[in-house]
Amino acid sequence: MQQPGAGGEPALERQIQAAVAFKAEAARCYREKKFREAIGKYHRALLQLKGLRGPPGAPPGSAPLSARQQDLVESTEVECYDSLTACLLQSELVNYERVREYCLKVLERQRSNFKATYRAGVAFYHLGDYESALLYLREARSRQPADTNVLRYIQLTEMKITRSGQRERDGYKDLIT
């Protein structure tokens, strides 16, 4: 019988490998532009990993995983959430709430992830939180100053902020006159 934490528990290893396999299958679906199918497979990968890192709020290492398994679980989760945002943004009706949520999950673990930073900015923009959008988009620009998509969204966001400020000023004028 193996000790917990020795990393050799076959059931845990099978679960991790199933998650990695679902993630690989999802990536194939994404390349084939089968976005709905890819979304389902990324979610199945994440379901395989759920609970493997220990209960919520538990300190790292409290789950019976080896260091290699912990690293694999974390990298697989991050890659799934990051790729899920790419899939969701290809959807006919984009769920920007979900895109924002998944981007923030990626950024919790990888603060320097350019794509998650940019996509978070896009999500905040479409959710109408222009101040947060500008914060993330400027951070993305600091990492890739020539990215035309980032520059375009910064312009759009600044225009929205300017317009909302103008509407506010016009509203005050109506109140005074």
C-alpha positions as CSV (number, residue, x, y, z in Angstrom):
1,M,0.0,0.0,0.0
2,Q,1.4,3.4,-1.0
3,Q,1.5,6.4,1.3
4,P,-0.7,9.4,0.4
5,G,1.5,12.1,-1.1
6,A,3.8,9.5,-2.6
7,G,2.1,10.4,-5.9
8,G,1.5,6.8,-6.9
9,E,-2.2,6.4,-6.2
10,P,-3.5,4.9,-9.4
11,A,-7.0,6.4,-9.2
12,L,-5.6,10.0,-8.8
13,E,-3.1,9.4,-11.7
14,R,-5.9,8.1,-13.9
15,Q,-8.0,11.1,-13.1
16,I,-5.2,13.5,-14.0
17,Q,-4.4,11.6,-17.2
18,A,-8.1,11.7,-18.2
19,A,-8.1,15.4,-17.7
20,V,-5.0,15.8,-19.8
21,A,-6.6,13.6,-22.5
22,F,-9.9,15.7,-22.5
23,K,-7.8,18.9,-22.8
24,A,-5.9,17.5,-25.8
25,E,-9.1,16.4,-27.4
26,A,-10.6,19.9,-26.8
27,A,-7.5,21.5,-28.4
28,R,-8.1,19.3,-31.5
29,C,-11.8,20.4,-31.6
30,Y,-10.7,24.0,-31.3
31,R,-8.3,23.7,-34.2
32,E,-11.1,22.2,-36.2
33,K,-13.3,25.2,-35.2
34,K,-15.7,22.9,-33.3
35,F,-16.0,25.4,-30.5
36,R,-19.0,24.0,-28.7
37,E,-17.5,20.6,-28.6
38,A,-14.2,22.0,-27.4
39,I,-16.0,23.9,-24.6
40,G,-17.6,20.6,-23.4
41,K,-14.3,18.8,-23.4
42,Y,-12.5,21.6,-21.5
43,H,-15.2,21.5,-18.9
44,R,-14.9,17.7,-18.7
45,A,-11.2,18.1,-18.1
46,L,-11.8,20.6,-15.3
47,L,-14.4,18.2,-13.8
48,Q,-11.7,15.5,-13.7
49,L,-9.5,17.8,-11.8
50,K,-12.1,19.2,-9.4
51,G,-11.1,18.4,-5.8
52,L,-7.7,17.0,-6.6
53,R,-6.0,20.1,-5.2
54,G,-7.7,19.6,-1.9
55,P,-10.8,21.3,-0.4
56,P,-11.3,25.0,-1.1
57,G,-9.1,27.1,1.1
58,A,-6.9,24.2,2.0
59,P,-3.2,25.0,1.9
60,P,-1.2,23.8,-1.1
61,G,0.0,20.3,-0.7
62,S,-2.9,19.1,1.5
63,A,-4.2,16.9,-1.3
64,P,-2.4,13.5,-1.6
65,L,-0.5,14.5,-4.8
66,S,3.1,14.5,-5.6
67,A,4.8,17.8,-6.6
68,R,4.8,16.6,-10.2
69,Q,1.1,15.8,-10.1
70,Q,0.3,19.2,-8.4
71,D,2.2,21.0,-11.2
72,L,0.4,19.0,-13.8
73,V,-3.0,19.6,-12.2
74,E,-2.4,23.4,-12.0
75,S,-1.0,23.8,-15.5
76,T,-3.8,21.7,-16.9
77,E,-6.4,23.9,-15.1
78,V,-4.8,27.1,-16.3
79,E,-4.6,25.9,-19.9
80,C,-8.2,24.8,-19.8
81,Y,-9.5,28.1,-18.4
82,D,-7.3,30.0,-20.9
83,S,-8.5,28.0,-23.8
84,L,-12.1,28.1,-22.7
85,T,-12.0,31.9,-22.9
86,A,-10.8,31.6,-26.5
87,C,-13.6,29.2,-27.3
88,L,-16.3,31.3,-25.6
89,L,-15.2,34.4,-27.5
90,Q,-15.8,32.4,-30.7
91,S,-19.4,31.7,-29.7
92,E,-22.4,33.2,-31.5
93,L,-23.6,34.7,-28.2
94,V,-20.6,35.4,-26.0
95,N,-21.0,35.0,-22.3
96,Y,-18.7,37.8,-21.2
97,E,-19.4,37.1,-17.5
98,R,-17.9,33.6,-17.9
99,V,-15.0,35.0,-20.0
100,R,-14.2,37.5,-17.3
101,E,-14.4,34.8,-14.6
102,Y,-12.1,32.4,-16.4
103,C,-9.6,35.1,-17.3
104,L,-9.4,36.1,-13.7
105,K,-8.8,32.5,-12.7
106,V,-5.9,32.3,-15.1
107,L,-4.5,35.6,-13.9
108,E,-4.6,34.5,-10.2
109,R,-2.0,31.9,-11.1
110,Q,-0.3,33.6,-14.1
111,R,-0.3,37.3,-13.6
112,S,1.8,37.9,-16.7
113,N,-0.5,35.9,-19.1
114,F,-1.0,38.3,-22.0
115,K,-4.0,36.6,-23.5
116,A,-5.9,36.4,-20.3
117,T,-5.1,40.0,-19.5
118,Y,-6.3,41.1,-23.0
119,R,-9.4,38.9,-22.9
120,A,-10.3,40.2,-19.4
121,G,-10.1,43.7,-20.8
122,V,-12.4,42.8,-23.6
123,A,-14.8,41.1,-21.2
124,F,-15.0,44.1,-18.9
125,Y,-15.5,46.3,-21.9
126,H,-18.5,44.3,-23.1
127,L,-19.9,44.2,-19.6
128,G,-19.8,48.0,-19.5
129,D,-17.1,48.3,-16.8
130,Y,-14.9,50.6,-18.8
131,E,-12.5,51.6,-16.0
132,S,-11.6,48.0,-15.3
133,A,-11.4,47.3,-19.0
134,L,-8.9,50.1,-19.5
135,L,-6.8,48.8,-16.6
136,Y,-6.5,45.4,-18.1
137,L,-6.1,46.6,-21.7
138,R,-3.3,49.0,-20.7
139,E,-1.6,46.2,-18.8
140,A,-1.8,44.1,-22.0
141,R,-0.4,47.0,-24.1
142,S,2.6,47.2,-21.7
143,R,3.4,43.6,-22.6
144,Q,2.8,43.8,-26.3
145,P,2.8,47.5,-27.3
146,A,2.2,46.9,-31.1
147,D,-0.8,44.5,-30.7
148,T,-3.5,46.2,-32.9
149,N,-6.4,44.4,-31.2
150,V,-5.3,45.8,-27.8
151,L,-4.8,49.3,-29.3
152,R,-8.3,49.1,-30.9
153,Y,-10.0,48.1,-27.7
154,I,-8.2,50.8,-25.7
155,Q,-9.5,53.4,-28.2
156,L,-13.0,52.0,-28.0
157,T,-12.9,52.0,-24.2
158,E,-11.5,55.6,-24.0
159,M,-14.3,56.7,-26.4
160,K,-16.9,55.0,-24.1
161,I,-15.5,56.7,-21.1
162,T,-15.4,60.1,-22.8
163,R,-19.0,59.7,-24.0
164,S,-20.3,58.6,-20.6
165,G,-18.5,61.6,-19.1
166,Q,-20.2,63.9,-21.7
167,R,-23.6,62.4,-21.0
168,E,-23.1,63.0,-17.3
169,R,-22.1,66.7,-17.9
170,D,-25.2,67.1,-20.2
171,G,-27.4,65.6,-17.5
172,Y,-26.1,68.2,-15.0
173,K,-26.8,71.0,-17.5
174,D,-30.4,69.8,-17.8
175,L,-30.8,69.9,-14.1
176,I,-29.4,73.4,-13.7
177,T,-31.4,75.0,-16.6
